[in-house]
């Protein structure tokens, strides 16, 4: 919910500010929004450069910042790593328009699909998002450009 609120505040500042700051975000999620099983990964881009990654789990209002660790290759597939505050590492591998997220230390494996931020909270009216990926193709294009190179 905090992510949606932050996004709403940012969007209320207007399109001109988003253009000026050149801020973009791509969000992938797993599970149903606002439930205990919900998880999301938000990939932020600022000034045409990779900025940071945020992870949210459950109904939490707090995002967990992940530290980008760089490229990897598992089984010949391009991937990248991101470290959580507990020092466990997510390995993220794009597969078509989804991202396979694994953490061998925790025996964790899930698939995250692009989340349309304009429709993330089904209880509210859609809010157009000028900084978000337009669709899953645009989202994966940004992932390839900023996180897989």
N, C-alpha and C positions, 0 to 999 in steps of 0.2 A: 504494500500500500504506500509505503514511503517513496518507493521508486515512482509510482504513478503520481503522487503529490508533487515530488520534485520535478518531474517532467511537466506537469501542469503549470507550475510556477514558472519554469523556464519558458514554456510556450507562451505564457501570458505576456512575456516581455516583448514578444513580436518576432516576426520573420526577419526583420532587418538585423536584430541582434544575432540571430543564429547565423545569418550570412556573414556578418562582421567577424564573429569568433570562429567561423568554420568548424562548428561542432557537429559531430554525427554520432549516432549510437545504433548498434545492432544488438538485438536481444533474442536469445534462444531460450526455450523453456521446456520443462518436462512436468507433467501433472497438471491438475486444475488449479487455476489462480485462486488465492485466498483459502487454500486448504493446507493441511499438514504435509501432504505429499508433493506440493509445488516446489520446484526448483527453477532458478533462472540464472543465466549468465549474460551480463551486459558488457559489450565490448565498445569502449569509448574511443573516439578519434577526435583530436583537436589540432588545429593548424595543419591539417593534411598529414598528421603523424599518429601512430599508435599512442594512445594516452594511458589507459588503464582498463582493468577487467574487474567487474564486481559480481559477486555470487550471492544469491539470496536463497534461503531454504525455508519452507513452511510459511506460516503467517507472519514471519519476522518482519519488523519494520527497519531492521538494520542490515545494510549490505556489508559483505565481507570483501575487502580488497584483496585481490590475488596479484602476485608478482609474476610478470611475464618472464619466463626463463629461456625463451628462444625456440628455435626449430628442432625437430626430431624426426626420425624416420623409423617406423615400426612395420616390419613386414613389407617394406618397399612403399609404404604409404606416407605422404607428407603429413606431419603433425606438428603441434607445438605444445610446450609445457607451461603450466602456470602453478605457482606454489601458493598453498593456503597458509594462513597464519600459524597453523599447527605443524608446518613444514612438510605435510604430505603434498604430493604433486598430482595434479590433474594432467592427463595426457589427452589432448583434443585433436580428433581426426575428422576432417570433413568427409562426408560420404554423400555425394549428390547435393541435396539441399538441406541435409541434417548434419549434426555434429555428434560423433561418438565420443563420449567422455568416460575415461576410465581412470582408476586409481588402484594399482595393484596392491599397495600397502593396505588399503581398506576393503579389498575385494569388491570394488565399486565399478559398475558398468551400466551406463544409461545413454539413451539417445535423446538429443535435444532438437526440437524443431524451431524454425523461425517464429517469433511471436510478433504479431501485429500490435504494436503499442497503442494504436488508435482503438483497438477492440479488447485490450487486456482485461479491463474490468467490465464484465458483461452487465453489471448493475447500473452503470452510468451510460450516458449518451456518448457516442464516439467523439473523440477530440482529435482533429487532424494533427499529425506530428510532423513538423517541418524538418526535424533533425534525424528522424528515424529512417531506416531502410524502407523503401517503398514496397518491396515484395521480397520473396525468398531468393530470387535471382540477384537482385540488388544487394541483399544481405550477404550472400555468399561471395559476390564480387568484392565487397569491402573486406570480408574476412581474408580472402586470398591476397588482396593488395596490402593490407596493413598488419596481418598477423601471421601470414604464411610465407613472407619474404624477408 
